[in-house]
Amino acid sequence: MNTLSKIITWKRNILASIVVLLTLSVLSFYGIYTNQFYFLKPDNYIFPILSVVHLLYLYVVWFKITEDELPDPKMRNIEYVLYVVMIIYLFKIYDSAMVLYSIGGFNEHVIPATFKPMATLTLVLYSILPILTLYTFWLRKRYIGIYNFENYNDNLNIWQ
């Protein structure tokens, strides 16, 4: 894991996560079957809203690492919410795979030429996102520390 952390540093991981999240947020409005964007469907806003939690967590990790701070209960709570969001990421992987493999059922219909590339791109990005997220959790544990709040007040030295 040390060689991986030399190749994919914490900054690269956070920046890659942001790029993947923003790309998937835009793609959540894209209709693969019709090759159009749909901004008036409320379902399309679910992923961008949930990705705000992920972006907030990435900001907190960036801030804690650059300022060399200890983890706090607010950061832990955001991470726990992100665990729930990870379940939705896994569902989106399954959903994207089902959409990609549904092309065989539409032989008599006109499907845009962009269907397969866009569905593949979406599936790949959704598959990368949990890996980057789990790696972010590992980086948090390595650079910021574990959540040990039993003696948290003992470790604080406000005069430093």
C-alpha positions in Angstrom: 0.0 0.0 0.0 3.0 2.3 0.5 3.9 2.2 -3.2 0.3 3.0 -4.1 0.4 6.0 -1.7 3.5 7.2 -3.5 1.8 7.0 -6.9 -1.6 8.2 -5.9 -0.9 10.8 -3.2 -3.7 12.2 -1.1 -3.9 15.3 -3.3 -4.3 13.3 -6.4 -6.9 11.1 -4.8 -9.0 14.0 -3.7 -8.7 15.8 -7.1 -9.5 12.6 -8.9 -12.5 12.1 -6.6 -13.7 15.6 -7.3 -13.4 15.1 -11.1 -15.3 11.8 -10.9 -18.0 13.3 -8.7 -18.5 16.4 -10.9 -18.5 14.3 -14.1 -21.1 11.8 -12.7 -23.2 14.8 -11.4 -23.4 16.1 -15.0 -24.0 12.6 -16.4 -26.9 12.1 -14.0 -28.9 14.5 -16.1 -28.0 12.7 -19.3 -30.5 10.2 -20.9 -28.5 7.4 -22.3 -31.4 6.0 -24.4 -32.3 9.4 -25.9 -29.0 11.2 -26.1 -30.5 14.3 -24.3 -30.2 16.1 -21.0 -33.2 16.1 -18.7 -33.1 18.9 -16.1 -36.7 18.8 -15.0 -36.8 15.2 -13.7 -36.4 15.2 -9.9 -34.7 11.8 -9.9 -31.8 13.3 -11.7 -31.0 15.5 -8.7 -30.5 12.6 -6.2 -26.9 11.9 -7.1 -25.7 15.6 -7.2 -27.3 16.2 -3.8 -25.7 13.1 -2.3 -22.3 14.0 -3.9 -22.4 17.2 -1.8 -21.7 15.0 1.3 -18.8 13.4 -0.5 -17.4 16.8 -1.6 -17.7 18.1 2.0 -15.8 15.1 3.3 -13.1 15.6 0.7 -12.8 19.3 1.8 -12.6 18.3 5.5 -9.9 15.7 4.7 -7.9 18.2 2.6 -8.2 20.8 5.4 -7.2 18.4 8.2 -4.2 17.1 6.3 -2.9 20.6 5.3 -3.5 22.1 8.8 -2.2 18.9 10.5 -5.3 18.7 12.8 -6.8 15.7 14.6 -10.1 14.2 13.6 -13.1 15.5 15.3 -16.7 14.3 15.9 -18.1 16.4 13.0 -15.7 14.7 10.6 -16.6 11.3 12.0 -20.3 12.0 11.4 -19.7 13.1 7.8 -17.8 9.9 7.3 -20.6 7.8 8.7 -23.1 9.5 6.4 -20.6 8.8 3.5 -20.8 5.1 4.4 -24.5 5.2 3.7 -23.9 7.1 0.4 -21.4 4.3 -0.5 -24.4 1.9 -0.6 -26.0 4.2 -3.1 -22.8 4.2 -5.2 -22.9 0.4 -5.2 -26.5 0.5 -6.4 -25.6 2.9 -9.1 -22.9 0.5 -10.3 -25.5 -2.3 -10.5 -28.0 0.0 -12.2 -25.4 1.2 -14.8 -24.4 -2.4 -15.5 -28.1 -3.3 -16.1 -28.5 -0.3 -18.5 -25.4 -1.3 -20.4 -26.4 -4.9 -20.7 -30.0 -4.0 -21.7 -28.9 -3.1 -25.2 -29.8 -6.6 -26.4 -33.4 -6.1 -25.6 -33.8 -3.1 -27.9 -32.8 -4.7 -31.3 -35.9 -3.4 -33.1 -35.6 0.1 -31.6 -33.4 3.0 -32.7 -30.7 3.5 -30.2 -28.2 6.4 -30.5 -24.6 5.6 -31.4 -23.5 7.2 -28.1 -25.3 4.6 -26.0 -22.5 2.1 -25.6 -19.7 4.6 -25.0 -21.7 6.7 -22.6 -23.0 3.7 -20.7 -19.5 2.3 -20.4 -18.1 5.6 -19.3 -20.8 5.9 -16.6 -20.2 2.3 -15.4 -16.4 2.9 -15.2 -16.8 6.1 -13.3 -19.3 4.6 -10.9 -16.9 1.7 -10.4 -13.9 4.0 -9.7 -15.8 6.1 -7.2 -16.1 3.5 -4.3 -12.4 2.6 -4.8 -11.4 6.3 -4.5 -13.6 6.7 -1.5 -12.2 3.6 0.4 -8.7 4.9 -0.4 -9.7 8.3 1.0 -10.8 6.5 4.2 -7.4 4.8 4.4 -5.6 8.1 3.8 -7.7 9.7 6.5 -6.6 7.0 8.9 -3.0 7.3 7.9 -2.5 11.1 7.8 -5.2 12.4 10.2 -5.5 9.6 12.6 -8.1 7.2 14.0 -11.3 8.3 15.7 -10.3 8.0 19.4 -12.5 10.4 21.4 -12.2 8.7 24.8 -9.0 10.5 25.5 -9.5 13.3 22.9 -9.5 16.1 25.6 -6.2 14.7 27.1 -4.5 15.0 23.7 -5.5 18.6 23.1 -2.9 21.2 24.0 -4.4 24.6 23.2 -1.1 26.3 24.0 0.9 24.7 21.2 
